[in-house]
Amino acid sequence: MNTASLYQEGSTLVFRNRVVELRFCARTGRWYAMRDRVSDEPVLSGGEIQAPVLLRTNGRTTATRGRRQWQSLIDTDVIGTRTILEEYDLRTIASDGTEHACLMLRTREGNWHIEQCYTMHPDLARVGRTLTVRYGGDDEALLRDVTLRLPPEHLSSRSSRTTVEVPGYPTRTGHMARELPLGDDWDRTIGDPFDVGWEPCVAGIASDSPERSIVSWCHDETEPTVLRMLRTDAGVCIRHVAMAADRFTAGHELAWGTQYVEYRHGSWTEALSAYHEWYRSVGIVAPDSPRWAEDMRIYEVFVGYQPLSDGVTRRSRYATLDELAGDLPRIKELGFNTIEIMPRMPFPSYAVIDYSDVDLQYGSSVELKEVVRDAHGMGMRVLLDVIVHGVMDQEAAANADGRRLHESEDAEQLPRTHPLRNAHPDWFVRTETGSPAATYTWAFDHANDEWQSYVIEVFCHYLREYNVDGFRVDALTWNLFPNWRRDLPYRASASVFGSRAMCERLRHELHAIRPDTILYTETTIPVFARAFDFVYNYDIQWIYSALAVPTSRRGFAYTFAHPDERIRASDLGQWLAHRAKVLPPGVRTIHHLDSHDTHEWGRLGQYRSEAFGPAVARAFFALCCFLEGGVMVFTGAEESQPSCYQRMLSLKAEIPALRHGRTSYDRTRVGCLDVFCLARFTEEQTVVPVINLGPEVIRAEVRVNLDGLPGARVSGAIRDLVDGDETCHSVREGTEMTILVPLGPYQARLLEIAG
């Protein structure tokens, strides 16, 4: 039975269940407080002076190119600061066999009507807030985005140690709340502003005395949200900015997903422990993958040459696909089992010229078939890298920001106007003025059903014709702006996540042809998880420059990172553990130190071994091989130290605990700040990777909790599987083992303690 209730107490509406209560202003409808009914203490408070929902409307876009179009606005209006509560009511809704109470608040400001639904489970301290926006004016209005605010947290008023947590974001764990800048949005959590929505968008505030946590996150499968945090005198305020956008005329409505806030007794880690169950409840779970894909060791290649910004043209190792075919024995000998073929450089590169012209897109179609045939004959797999964000023609090349495509000798290969723009103008995004929207390509509208069907058939044709084993899908959310074309059957911002549904359709169609086909994407957004076997590790790229200072005189491109962010190796395990808890269940990551993107960032044409030095790069590559999931290397990165790459890849292939074992970050402890360690284990084997990420010779004391792991030897010498020596010594006491590990600068060891 639902025990939630609603009553009015003076000028306050009180909505509560058995464990928490929410308080609202009866005149404005503002949500201003949340209380813990068990301890009778405030959780959130002080929200009387802030609007819980803000709409940004009208204005105009100042840019038609680049990924900042969503943010490039002037003269916008803000709705939500002067709302009046028109009506409210309490409803009961059924979900998963349980009755939930829903408080409906209908507010109005001018011609805008905002309906909020606050939903409670009878026995949980979790509140979900959904939103419906309706317009009542006679003219046309544009909704640009929606900001949802929580009242300020109250934990820091009761605890000397209150931290702000943003798992999966490019920043360290455990930022002290009192150290956040007062009065300004804390933008450290959002990473690169170009890549809105790539992180899980989970925020938390935790105190240690007593242990309490507030967790907030959003879910909507149509567009992403941006996390913002504001420290005020009353506490830290969590904000989510939803990219919901559309044209409005009288009576038009837009419904947006759910913002959640949950209060939990216990530690922050415990608060995250239930997050996977929430993912399952909304159906966001990674698919089962074919057995062959459990051990992906990918060699990423491009064919042709690469123009760089300094005027230097760097030729690939492979001028033709035939040269790649001739190098397959060397690649296999190094330890790779998968080839990923990028679009040919410099055209079409990461743009579409003609999907049907494989000779232009990848190289000779005859040679492509030979590469696939020869690779299969050696027991290797082949992936094609396919671009879906937009098309290139001479007009786009002439206007491409910073890419100098129009200066290339190959620009004449481009059509003057791309045929798809003429034949299917409705497949492309427009600004609100009707101008074509673009990054460096003309932007496809990923929500367009006809375009989706066209692209799905492209993939299916490649699978049938070239017998490849899967696809890497590039930049699914590269077109990070609404489609303002009139008379769309969906809202303007549906284009941003439009390819989510396309990729789920794509997976179904590919598996109907060949069930063991895999899909791999650089897009780490959780709502895409259902379609893909693997994702990139873009979310940890910031870690390299946070752990080590680049030494290259040519500079270093800080993409997905903050130049002043510093962490120690001892912080890394906790960050990775928290990230794992907020990614959907079953998500598998392909880890890389060098990819074509990292090589090109800043137009430097620089490998990480050049940026950090060979010793640091070896340690980072070992980290990529020791973590759960697969590993990828970009052409040429291995050339500076091939024996290192070969050894690490062989360990990845030969050690079951590395190949498909589980991972634990909390079973190992080490006192040295420069040492990173974890446990990888199967039912028969346990290994402990240990990496010195500092420049000094050290002797680390690693403690391992063996409870529930395969039986380990009582004590004695421990073998290092990297070089075969037994210089590490262990002592076991009950379920804990202490291992003394000598480590040179940036040395990586793999200690087998059971197996």
N, C-alpha and C positions, 0 to 999 in steps of 0.2 A: 504494500500500500504506500502511496506517495504521501509523505508527511510534510512536504513543503507548504509554506503559508505566506500570505501577503497581508499586511495591515498598515494603517497609517498612524504615525505617532507625531502629532503636531504637523510641522511642515516637512516631515520625512516619511517616505515610503520604505518599509522594511520587508525584504524578501529573503526567506531563509529556509534551510532544511535542518537536519539533525546536527550538522557540524559547522556550518558557516552561515553568515548572513550578509546581505548586501544592503547598502543604504543609498537612497536616491532623494534628490530635491523634488518635492511634490509640485513645485511651480515650473521648474525648467527641465526636469527629467534627468538632470546630471547625476551620474554615478559618482559618489564621492568617498565611499568607504566600504571596507570588507572586514568582518570580525570573525575571529575564531570562537565558536560557541563553547568549545570544550574548555579552553583556558580563560575565556571571556577577555581576550586581548585583541587589540586592533592588529590587522594584517596590512591593510592599505588604508590610508587616511589622508585628509587634507585636499581632497579633490574638488572642493566646493568652488574654487576659483579657476578651474580649467574645464574646458569643454571636452566631453568624452569622445566626441566624433567631430571631425572637421572635413568639410568638402572644399576642394580647390576647384574653382569653376571659371569658365570663359577664358579671357586673355588670348594671347596668340603665341605661336611657335616662332622662335627666332632662328631656327636652323632646320634645314631639310636634309642635311647629310650628317653622317656620324651617329654614334650610339647615344649621344646626349639629347636627342630630340625630345624625349619624355621630360627631361629636366630643363630644357631650353625654353622657358616660358616667361613672358612679362605681362603685366597688367591683369593678373588674375584676381578674382574675388575669393574671399574666404567665408564660408557658411558654417555656422555651428556655434558661434560665440553668443548668440542672442536667441536661442531657441525657447519656445514655450511648449510645455507639456499639454497636449490636447486631450489625450485619453490613455488609459492603461487597462489591462485585464490580465488575469491569471488563467493559463490553459494547462492541460495535461496532454502530453504526447507520449506515444509508445515507441521505444527503441530497444532492440535486442531483448525483448521480453520484459523490459522494465519500464515503469511509468516515470517519466521525467516531468518536472514542473517547468513551465515557460512563462516568464513575465514579459508581456508585450508593452513597450513604451512607444507612443507615437508623438513625435515632436514636430514643430514647424518653425521655419524662419523664412519669411517672405514667401516666395513661390516654391520653396523646397520643403519636402516632407521626408523626415528620417524616422524609420521604424526600426527599433532595436528589439531583439528577442534574447533574453538572458535565460539560459537553460541550466537546471540543476538535477543531478541524480540525487535520490533521497539520502544516500549515505556517504557521498564523496564530497571532498572539499575542492571540486573542480567546477568551474563555471565556463560555459560556452556562450559567446556573444555573436549572433549573426546580424546582418544588416540588410535593409531594403531602402533604396532611395527612390523617391518619386517626385516628378516635377509638375507644377500646376500652372505655370505661366502660359501666356498666349504666344510668346516668341520662342525662338530656338535658343537653347543653352548647352554649353559643353561642360561635362564633368571631366576633370583632368585626373584626379586621384582622391583617395580617402585616407585620412589619418585616424587611427583608433588609439586612444590613450587609456592607460590604467591610472587610477589614483596613485599618488606616491606611496612607496613601501614604508612600513613602520618598523621593520626589523632593526635598522641601524640605531634607532632610539633606545633599544633595549640591550644591545650587544656591543662590546668594544671591538669585535672583529666581525664586520659584515662585508662580504665580497660580492662583486658583480661577475657573473659567469655568462659567457657566450660561446658554448661548445661548437666546434667546427669552424669558427671564424679565425681570421689571421691575427690572433693576439693570444698572449699567454693566459693561463687560468689564474683565478684568484686575485683579480684586481680589487684593491680595497675601495669600498664605496666612497669613503671620505677623501680619496685621492683623485676622484673624477673632477674635471673642471666644473666649477659651480656656475650654473646659469646658461651653459652652452650644450648643444647636442654633442654627445660623445660619438664621433664618427670613426674612431679607431676600429669599431666592431664591424664596419661594413666592407672593409677591404677595398679593392679597386672599384670605384664608383661605376665603371662600365659594366660590371658583372653582377648587377642586382639579381637577387634571388638564387644565386648559386649555393648559398649556405642554407642550413636547415631552418634558419630564422627562429631559433630558440633562445630565449633570454632567461636568466635566473638571478635571484638575489638570495644569498644564504648567510645565516649567522651561526656562530658556534656555541653560544651560551645564552639560552639553550639552543640546541640544534633545530633550526627551522629553515624552510626553503619556500620561495615563491618561484614558480615556473610559468612562463607564458610563451605561447607559440601561435602560429596561424596556419590555417589550411584552406586553400582554394585551388582548384585545378584549372582555373582559367587564366590567372595572372599571378605574378609573384608579389611578395611584400618586402619592404625594406625595414630593417630594424634600426631604431634610433633610441637612445637613452639620454635622459635629462636629469641632472642632479639639481635639486632645489633645496631650500631650507627645510622643507617638510620630508625630504627623502628622495630616492631615485625613482624616476618615472619612466616606465617602459612604454614605448610607442611603436606601432607598426603602421607603415605607410603602404597601402594597397594600391597597385597600379590600375585600379578599376577606372575605366574611361569610356564615355559614350556620348552620342548626341541625344539631347532630350527635347521633346515637345510635350504639349499638355497630355498628362496621363501616362507618360512613359515611365517604366520602372527598371531598376537594376538591382538584382539581389547579389550580395557578396557572401562568401564562405563563412568561416568561423574563426574568431580569436578566442583562444583558451587562456585561462589563468587557473593555476592549481596551487593550493597551500598544503604543505606537508610537514609533519613532525619528523625529524631525523635529518641526516646529512644531505648535502647536495648530490652526492653520488647515489644515494638511495632514492632521491627524488627522480633521477634520470632512469633508474632501473626499470620503471614501468612504461617507459616511452615506447619500447617495441610493441607492447600490447596495444597501445593506442594506434600505431601504424597498422597493425593487423585489423583493428576494428574498422578502419576506413579503407581497407583493402590495398594498402601500399606495401607490397612485399615483392622482393626480387624473384624472378622466375627460376625454375630449375634449369641448369645448363647441361649440355652434353658432357659425357665423361671426358672426352678428349680435351675439353677446354679448362679442366681444373688446374692445368700447369702451363699457362701461357707465358712464353718467353719470346717477346716480339722484337723483331728487327725492323724498324721503320725506315723506309727508303723513299727518295724521290729521284726521278729520272730527268736529266737535263742540266740546267744551271740556275744559279740563284743570284739575282741582282741585289746588292746591298746599298745602303744609303750613302756610303762614302765613295761611291763610284766603282768599287771593286766588284767584279763578277766572280763568284766562286763556283766552280764546276762541281757537280756531284761526282761521286765515285763512279756513277753509271750514266754514260751519255745516252745509252739505249737500254731497253729491256733485255736485249740479247746479252749485254754485258752483265746485267744482274743475274741472268740465268747461269752464266759462266762462273759467277762468284758464289753460287749457292753452296758448293762443298765447303768453302771457307766459313760461311755463315753458320752452317750446321756444325762444323768442327768447333766453333766458338761456344756452342751450346744453345743456340736459338732454335726454336721449333716452329716459329710462325713468321711469315713475311707480311708486312703491311705496306701496301703500295699507295703512295700519295698521288694526288693529281700532278701532272707534269708541270715542271717549272720552265719559264715563268708564266706561260699560258697553257691551260686556264688557271693553274695555281688554285687558290681558294676562291674560285668563281666558276660559274657555269657558262661555257660557250655553247656546247652542243652535247647533251648526254649521249646521243646516238653515235657521235664521232669519237670512238674510243682511241683512234690514232692520235687525235688532238688532245683528248682528255688524259690519257695515261701513257701513250706510246703505241707502237705497232700492235694492232689487235692480234695478228698472227703470233708475234713474240710474247704477248700476254698469255695466250693459250699455252705456249711452250714453257713459260715460267711456271704456270700452275701445274702443268703435266710433270715437269722435272722436280718441282718441290714435292708433289705428292709421291713421286717415285722414291724420294729420300725420306719419306715419313714426315714431311713438313706440311704446314697449312698456309693458306694465302688469304689475306683480307684486302678488300679494296676500300679506300678512303673516299667517301662520297660527300659532296657539298650540297647543302640544301638552302642556304640563306639567300642566294640571289644570282642574277646573271650579269655578265660583263659585255659591254659593247664599247665602241670608240668614244661615245659621249660620256659614259661612266668613267672610262680610263682617263679622259681629259680632266675630269673633276675629282678624281680620287685623291683624298687628303693624304699627303705624305708618302704615297706609294710609287710615284713616278712611273706609273704604268704607261702613260702616253709617250714617255721618252724611250721606251724599249724598242729595239729593232723589230720585235715581233708584234707590235701594236697593229700593224697592217693586217694581221690575221683576224682581228676582231671585226664583226659586222658593224656597219655604221650605226644601225639601230637593231637591237636584238629581235629576231623573229617572234619570240614568245611575247614580247611587249606589244607587238602589232596584233598577233593572233589572239592573245588572251590578256587584254589590259586589266581585267578584273582579278587576275592572279597577283597583282602587285599592290603594294601599300601606297597610300596617298596621305599627305598632310591635310589639315582642315581647310586649306585654301585650294586644294586640288592638285598641288604640285607633287611630282613623284618623290617618294621618300627613299633614301638610300644610305648605306654606309659607304663602302667603296664599290659596292654592287647595287643594282636596282633590287629592292627588297621584295621577296616573295611574301604573300600573306599566307601564313601557315595554317590558318583556320579555313581556308577555301577548300571545299570538298573536292572540286574538280582538280585542283592542283595536287591535293593529296593523292588522288587516284593516279594521276600522271606520274608522280614521283615513285609511288609504290611499284608501278609497272616498270620503271627504270631499274630498280633494284632487282625485281624478279627476272628481268631480261639478262642482267649481268650474271645472276646465279645460274640461269638455264644455259646461257651461251658460253660462259667462261669457267663454269664449274668451280668458282671460288668457294671458300669455306665460311665466309661471313663478311661483315662490313663494319668499318668505323664511320660513324655519322658525325659530321663536323658541325659545331656552332649552332645548335638547335635554337638557342635564344639570342643569336647575334642581332636580330632585328628587334631591338629592345624599345619599341615604340608602337603606339596604336595605329590602326588603319582607319583613317577618318573618311574613307570613301562613303558616299551616301548610299542608303537603301541596302545596307548589309543585313543578312538574316541573323546576325549575332552582334554583340557589342564591339565597339572599336578595339578594346584591349584584348579581345579574344585571340588576336593574331600572335600575341607574345608567347603563350603556351599552346598555340594551335597544333604544333607538331607532336604534342604528347599523344593525342588520339591517333594521329597518323602513324606514329611509331608502334603503337599497340596493334593497329591494323596491319602494319608492315610485318611485324613478327609473325602474326597469324598466317599471312600470305606466303612468307618465305618458308615457314615450317610445313605448309601444305605441299611445297615442292620438295624440300629436303629437311627433315626434322632436326638434323644436327647442325643447322646453320646458326651462327652466333651474331649478336649485335653488340657493338662496343661504342661508347660515346664519350666525348669530353665534357658533356653536360652533367654536372653532379647534383642537379636539383632533385629533391626526393620524389616529386610527383612523376618523374620520368622513369622511376625504378622498375615499374612493372614490365617495361619493354626491353630492358637491356641486361645482358649477361655480365658486362663489365663497364666500369666508368674510369675516367682519368683520376689521377691524384693531384689535380690542380689545387685542391684545398690544402695540401701541405707544402706547396712550392715556397711559401713565405718562410718556412722553417729553415731552409738552407742558409739564407742570408741573416736569419735571426740567431743561428747557432755559430756561424763563422763569418768573418769579415772578408769580403772580396778583396783580392790583391791585384787584380788586373789593372794595368795602366790605361787600358782602353775604356774603363768604366764598367758599370754593371747596371742592368735594367731591373728596377724594383717593380715588377709586376706581381699582383696579388700579395703585396707585402707593404710594410711600413718601414722606411729606412732606419728609424730609431728604435724599432722593436727588438729587444734582446731577450733571449732565453738561455738557459743552461740545459745540458743534456738530461739532467735529473728532472727537469720540467716536462720533457718530451713525452714520457710514458703516460702521465696524467692527461695531457692534452689529447693524445691518441685514444686513450680509454674513453674519455668523454665524447670525442667525435664518434667513436664506434656506437655509443649508446643512442645518439640522435640521428644516425643514418638508418634507413629502412632495413628490416630484417633480411638477411641474405645478400645484401649489396656486396659485390666483389670489386676490388680496386686493382687496376694495373698501375704499379708504381714506376715512376721514371725520374731519373736525374736530368737527362737530356731528352728533349723532344724537338721537333721542328720549330715549335713555338718558342721554347726557351732559347733555342739557338738564334732565332731572329729577333727576339725582344730587343728593342732599342736599335734595331737594324745593325747589330754588332757582328752577327755571324760568329758567335762565340760559344764554345763548349764550357761546361762547368769546370772541367779540369784546367781550362785557361783562366777562368774567372777566380777560382779558389786555390788553384795549385793541385798537382796530382795527388798528394797525400790526403788532403781533405776530400777530394772527389772520390777516392777509393773508399773512404769511410762512409760517405753518403750513398755510394752505389751498394755497399754492403747492407746498409739500412734498407734500401729498396728491395733487396733480395731476401732479407730476413723477415720483412713484414708479411702479413697475410695477403694473399692475392697473387697476381702475376707481376711481371716486370717487362719494361720496354726500354729499348735503346735506340737513339737516333743515329743514322748512318754517320760513321766517322768518329763518334764519341769514344769507341773502344780502341782506336788506333794508337792513342798515347800510352796505353798500358794493357795490351791484349791478354796477357797471362792472368792479370787480376780479373778481368771480365770473364775469361774462360773458367777460372776456378770458382767464382761466385755462382755463375750460371750452372755449373756442374753440381754444386751443392744444392741449388734450388731444384734441380731435376732428380737428384739421387736420394735426398733425405726426406722420407715421408712426412716428418713433422713440419718441414718447410713447404713441401709441395701441397699438402692438403690438410695440415694439422690445425687445431684450434689455437687461439692466441689468448694469453693472459698478461695484463700489465700490472696486476696487483699481487701476483705470487712472488715477485722478485723485489728486493730492496738493496740499495747500494749507497754507501755514505759519501762517495765522491761526486761532486757536482758535475764533473765533465764526463761521467760514464752513463751510458744508456744501456739498459738491459730489459729483457722480457722473457716469457716462457712460451715455447711452441710445443704442442704435444698431440699425439694420437693415443690410441688405447695401448699401443706397444712401445712408444718411444717418447722421450722428453728431451728437448734440447734448449739450451739457454744462450741466445745470442748476446754478446757483450761487446760494446763499441766504445772506445775512448775517443771522444770528440774534442779533445784538447791537445795542446802541443807538448805536454810534459810526459815523461816516463812515470808511471804510477803503479801501485800495487793495490788493486781494488778488492774489497771484501764484499762479496755478493751473497746475500741470504735468499734462499729459495724455500717457499712453503710447498712441501711435497704431498700434502693431504689430498688424497683422491687421484694422484698422478701415478703412472706406472712405477713399480718398485725400483728404487734407486739403490746403488751399492751403499754399504754402510759408511765407508770413508776411504780415502786414498787418493791416488792420482786421477785426474780427470783429463780425458783426451780432447784436444782442440781439433775439430774436424776441418778447420781451414788449412792448417799446415801439418797436422798429425802429431804435434808434440804433446807431452804430458807434464808440462811445467805448472799446471794449475792443480791445487791440492784442496781436498774437501774433508769436512768433518760433519757427520750427521748426528743430530740429537733429536730423537723422536721424529716428528714430522718436518723438522727444519734442517736444511743443509747449509753450511757455510763454506763458500769456496773462495780461496785466495787466488786472485787472477793478476799476474803481471802483464802490463800493457804498455807498449810503446806508443809514441805520438800517433794519433789517428789510426790505431790498430783495431781490427775487428777479429773477434774470436767467436767460434760456435762450439759450445761445450755440450757434449752428450753425457747426460747424467743417468739415462735409462734407455735401453733399447738393444 
